């Protein structure tokens, strides 16, 4: 217990242990131990050298990344076919507008432009064109992106707890700041996993590393970043459980157009397909 041996008074000031702050942390999805000593820092803890905190944070980030990979790998292996189908249906909007055309010679020896009739996207078509593994395109990149973003956000958040302002609004601000920095830092992986799932030319049958190098080379690493950051911030009421079911479902449904726009933004190329190759 955080009680001094003499006087019976609390050893640490109760700066961040109000019920609202703890509820906000527990509802945020970031696991935090419920011991009061984790939040109420002793003076000797605050005075820990910065380089030791940095080393511990890097070590914790590696452990969090490994843990998230083991947790998210089986889950994403089951949901990836649905994610691939959803991404390709959204990508079809880019392919249809403007409508792709080709030129041919008619019976009068004149060149005419005709629209390409694209086949409907189905699981059967993906499996027929690309094989069974086509339904799991981008699975590794998606797992790496989510694991790295979650691990980085948690590490930054816990480092932020060493700083002042640990009341309820301070916790919310630090959490949103950590999520925003993690989203920006891992956005290139988000672009890669979206393009691999959509089956874009140059992103099929390659490793995550080669796809990441390609997206950097094409200057597409931060396509759709603003929408992704805005989506993360606007989803805070659900992350902090300010909205309860079924209102949370309605709120996230209202954010779906922004989620769709963010996905389409990650699929847009700064160069046309021929130049990108």
C-alpha positions in Angstrom: 0.0 0.0 0.0 1.2 3.5 -0.8 1.1 4.6 2.8 4.0 6.1 4.8 5.1 4.2 7.9 4.8 7.4 10.0 1.8 9.7 10.2 -0.6 7.4 8.3 -0.7 9.8 5.3 -0.5 8.9 1.7 3.0 8.7 0.4 2.1 9.9 -3.1 -0.2 12.7 -4.0 -3.5 11.4 -5.5 -3.1 13.4 -8.7 -4.5 10.9 -11.2 -6.5 8.3 -9.4 -9.9 10.0 -9.7 -12.5 7.4 -10.8 -13.1 9.2 -14.1 -9.4 9.0 -15.1 -9.1 5.3 -14.2 -12.4 4.6 -16.2 -11.0 6.5 -19.1 -7.8 4.4 -19.1 -9.5 1.1 -18.7 -12.0 2.0 -21.5 -9.3 3.2 -23.9 -8.3 -0.3 -24.8 -4.7 0.2 -23.5 -4.0 -2.4 -20.7 -2.9 -0.7 -17.5 -2.2 -2.4 -14.2 -4.7 -1.3 -11.6 -2.2 -0.7 -8.8 -2.2 2.9 -7.5 1.5 2.9 -7.5 1.5 2.7 -11.3 -0.1 6.1 -11.5 1.1 7.9 -8.4 4.8 8.3 -9.0 7.2 8.6 -6.1 9.8 11.4 -6.3 12.6 8.9 -6.9 10.7 7.5 -9.8 10.3 10.9 -11.4 14.0 11.5 -11.1 14.9 8.4 -13.2 17.5 9.4 -15.9 15.9 10.0 -19.3 18.2 7.5 -21.1 17.0 4.7 -18.8 13.4 5.6 -19.5 14.2 5.6 -23.3 15.9 2.2 -23.1 13.1 0.7 -21.1 10.6 2.1 -23.6 12.3 0.6 -26.6 12.5 -2.8 -24.9 8.8 -2.5 -23.9 7.9 -1.6 -27.5 9.6 -4.7 -28.8 7.8 -6.9 -26.3 4.4 -5.2 -27.0 5.0 -5.7 -30.8 5.7 -9.5 -30.3 2.7 -9.8 -28.0 0.3 -8.0 -30.4 1.6 -10.2 -33.3 0.7 -13.4 -31.4 -2.7 -12.0 -30.5 -3.7 -10.4 -33.8 -2.2 -13.1 -36.1 -4.9 -15.7 -35.6 -7.7 -13.1 -35.6 -6.6 -11.5 -38.8 -6.0 -14.8 -40.5 -9.7 -15.5 -40.1 -11.0 -12.0 -41.1 -8.5 -11.3 -43.9 -10.8 -12.7 -46.8 -13.5 -10.3 -45.7 -11.1 -7.4 -45.6 -9.7 -8.3 -49.0 -13.2 -8.4 -50.5 -14.1 -5.1 -48.9 -10.9 -3.3 -50.1 -11.3 -4.6 -53.6 -15.0 -3.5 -53.8 -13.8 0.0 -52.7 -11.0 0.0 -55.2 -13.4 -0.9 -58.0 -14.8 2.6 -57.5 -11.5 4.1 -58.6 -11.4 1.7 -61.6 -14.9 2.6 -62.7 -14.5 6.4 -62.5 -13.4 7.5 -65.0 -14.6 4.4 -66.9 -11.6 2.6 -68.4 -11.6 2.6 -72.2 -9.8 0.8 -75.0 -9.5 1.5 -78.7 -10.4 -0.9 -81.5 -11.0 -0.7 -85.2 -14.7 -1.1 -86.3 -16.0 -2.5 -89.6 -15.4 0.8 -91.4 -11.7 0.8 -90.4 -12.3 3.7 -88.0 -10.9 3.8 -84.5 -13.6 3.8 -81.8 -13.4 4.1 -78.0 -15.2 1.4 -75.9 -15.6 1.1 -72.2 -14.1 -1.9 -70.5 -16.7 -4.1 -68.8 -15.2 -5.0 -65.5 -16.2 -8.3 -63.9 -17.9 -8.3 -60.5 -15.5 -8.8 -57.6 -16.2 -12.1 -55.7 -14.3 -14.5 -53.6 -14.6 -17.0 -56.4 -13.1 -14.6 -58.9 -10.1 -13.8 -56.6 -9.5 -17.5 -55.9 -9.7 -18.3 -59.6 -7.4 -15.5 -60.8 -4.8 -15.5 -58.0 -5.2 -18.8 -56.2 -6.4 -19.5 -52.7 -3.6 -17.3 -51.2 -5.1 -14.3 -53.0 -7.8 -14.1 -50.3 -5.1 -13.5 -47.7 -3.2 -10.8 -49.6 -1.7 -8.3 -47.3 -2.2 -10.4 -44.1 1.3 -10.0 -42.9 1.4 -6.3 -43.6 -1.9 -5.8 -41.8 -0.7 -7.7 -38.7 2.6 -5.8 -38.6 0.8 -2.5 -39.0 -1.7 -3.0 -36.2 0.8 -4.6 -33.8 3.4 -1.9 -34.3 0.8 0.9 -34.0 -0.7 -0.6 -30.8 2.7 -1.2 -29.3 4.0 2.2 -30.1 0.8 4.0 -28.9 1.0 2.1 -25.5 4.7 2.8 -25.1 4.3 6.5 -25.8 1.3 6.7 -23.5 3.1 5.1 -20.6 6.1 7.4 -21.1 3.7 10.4 -21.1 2.5 9.3 -17.6 5.9 10.4 -16.3 5.0 13.9 -17.2 2.7 16.2 -15.2 -1.1 16.6 -15.9 -2.4 13.2 -15.1 -6.0 14.1 -14.3 -8.8 12.8 -16.5 -8.4 15.3 -19.3 -4.6 14.9 -19.2 -5.0 11.1 -19.6 -7.4 11.7 -22.6 -5.0 14.2 -24.2 -1.9 11.9 -23.8 -3.8 8.9 -25.1 -5.0 10.8 -28.2 -1.5 12.3 -28.7 0.1 8.8 -28.5 -2.4 7.4 -30.9 -1.9 10.2 -33.4 1.9 9.9 -33.3 1.6 6.1 -33.7 -0.8 6.5 -36.6 1.5 8.9 -38.4 4.6 6.8 -37.8 3.0 3.5 -39.1 1.0 5.0 -41.9 3.3 3.7 -44.7 2.6 0.2 -43.5 -1.2 1.0 -43.6 -0.8 2.1 -47.2 1.1 -1.1 -48.0 -1.4 -3.5 -46.4 -4.3 -1.7 -48.1 -2.7 -1.9 -51.5 -1.7 -5.5 -51.1 -5.2 -6.4 -50.1 -6.6 -4.5 -53.2 -4.2 -6.4 -55.5 -2.6 -3.3 -57.0 0.1 -3.9 -59.6 3.5 -4.1 -58.0 2.1 -5.2 -54.6 1.1 -8.8 -55.4 3.4 -11.7 -54.5 6.1 -9.5 -52.9 7.3 -9.3 -49.3 6.2 -6.6 -46.9 9.7 -5.1 -47.0 9.7 -4.8 -50.8 6.2 -3.3 -50.8 7.3 -0.8 -48.2 10.3 0.2 -50.3 8.1 0.6 -53.3 5.6 2.8 -51.6 8.5 5.0 -50.4 10.0 5.1 -53.9 6.6 6.2 -55.4 6.1 8.9 -52.8 2.9 7.3 -51.7 3.8 6.6 -48.1 1.5 9.2 -46.6 -1.5 9.0 -49.0 -4.7 9.4 -47.0 -2.9 10.3 -43.8 -5.2 13.3 -42.9 -8.3 11.2 -43.1 -6.7 8.4 -41.1 -5.7 10.7 -38.3 -9.1 12.4 -38.3 -10.8 9.0 -38.1 -8.6 8.0 -35.1 -9.5 11.3 -33.2 -13.2 11.1 -34.0 -13.4 7.5 -32.8 -12.3 8.6 -29.3 -15.8 8.7 -27.8 -16.1 5.0 -28.5 -12.6 4.2 -27.4 -13.2 5.9 -24.0 -16.7 4.4 -23.7 -18.3 7.8 -23.6 -21.0 6.3 -25.9 -22.6 3.0 -24.9 -24.1 0.3 -27.1 -26.2 0.8 -29.3 -25.2 4.5 -29.6 -21.6 3.5 -30.2 -22.6 1.3 -33.2 -24.6 4.2 -34.6 -21.7 6.6 -34.1 -19.2 4.3 -35.8 -21.7 3.8 -38.7 -21.8 7.6 -39.1 -18.0 7.5 -39.4 -18.0 4.9 -42.1 -17.9 7.4 -45.0 -14.7 8.9 -43.5 -13.3 5.3 -43.1 -14.1 4.6 -46.8 -12.5 7.9 -47.9 -9.4 7.1 -45.9 -9.1 3.7 -47.6 -9.6 5.2 -51.0 -7.0 7.8 -50.2 -4.4 5.1 -49.4 -5.2 3.5 -52.8 -4.6 6.7 -54.8 -1.3 6.9 -56.6 0.7 10.1 -57.0 2.0 8.6 -60.3 -0.1 6.8 -62.9 0.1 3.0 -63.0 2.4 2.9 -66.0 4.8 5.4 -64.6 4.8 3.7 -61.2 5.9 0.5 -62.7 
